[in-house]
């Protein structure tokens, strides 16, 4: 994963995030989004941040090359 991809995403004020299993729901002043991720990716919600993680850079969790 690139170094940019490892950084947590700051959650702005007024944005609500709900993580339920592999589904992430985001609602803000401009609308809402819903995204379901597949294993082995995990989503962690921290104090004002959201971060995606994967176990390694090797396939199938890493980027596919070809």
VENRAHU-V809446 format. One record per residue. SS is DSSP state (2 for helix, 1 for strand, 0 for the rest). D_LAST is the distance of its C-alpha to the last C-alpha in Angstrom with 2 decimals. Layout:
ss=SS d_last=D_LAST
ss=SS d_last=D_LAST
This chain:
ss=0 d_last=16.23
ss=0 d_last=17.44
ss=2 d_last=21.15
ss=2 d_last=21.79
ss=2 d_last=20.31
ss=2 d_last=22.70
ss=0 d_last=25.74
ss=0 d_last=28.02
ss=1 d_last=28.71
ss=1 d_last=32.40
ss=0 d_last=34.18
ss=0 d_last=36.71
ss=0 d_last=40.26
ss=0 d_last=40.91
ss=0 d_last=37.54
ss=1 d_last=37.66
ss=1 d_last=34.75
ss=1 d_last=35.00
ss=1 d_last=32.56
ss=1 d_last=33.26
ss=0 d_last=30.97
ss=0 d_last=27.45
ss=1 d_last=28.86
ss=1 d_last=29.54
ss=1 d_last=32.15
ss=1 d_last=32.89
ss=1 d_last=36.06
ss=1 d_last=37.43
ss=0 d_last=39.84
ss=0 d_last=37.41
ss=1 d_last=36.30
ss=1 d_last=34.16
ss=1 d_last=30.68
ss=1 d_last=29.58
ss=1 d_last=26.16
ss=1 d_last=25.36
ss=0 d_last=22.63
ss=0 d_last=21.18
ss=0 d_last=21.56
ss=0 d_last=20.85
ss=0 d_last=21.18
ss=1 d_last=24.82
ss=1 d_last=26.77
ss=1 d_last=29.80
ss=1 d_last=32.60
ss=0 d_last=34.73
ss=0 d_last=37.72
ss=0 d_last=36.56
ss=1 d_last=32.83
ss=1 d_last=29.87
ss=1 d_last=26.95
ss=1 d_last=23.79
ss=1 d_last=22.81
ss=0 d_last=20.35
ss=0 d_last=21.13
ss=0 d_last=18.36
ss=0 d_last=15.01
ss=0 d_last=13.77
ss=0 d_last=11.93
ss=0 d_last=13.20
ss=0 d_last=15.03
ss=0 d_last=12.57
ss=0 d_last=9.81
ss=0 d_last=6.66
ss=0 d_last=3.73
ss=0 d_last=0.00
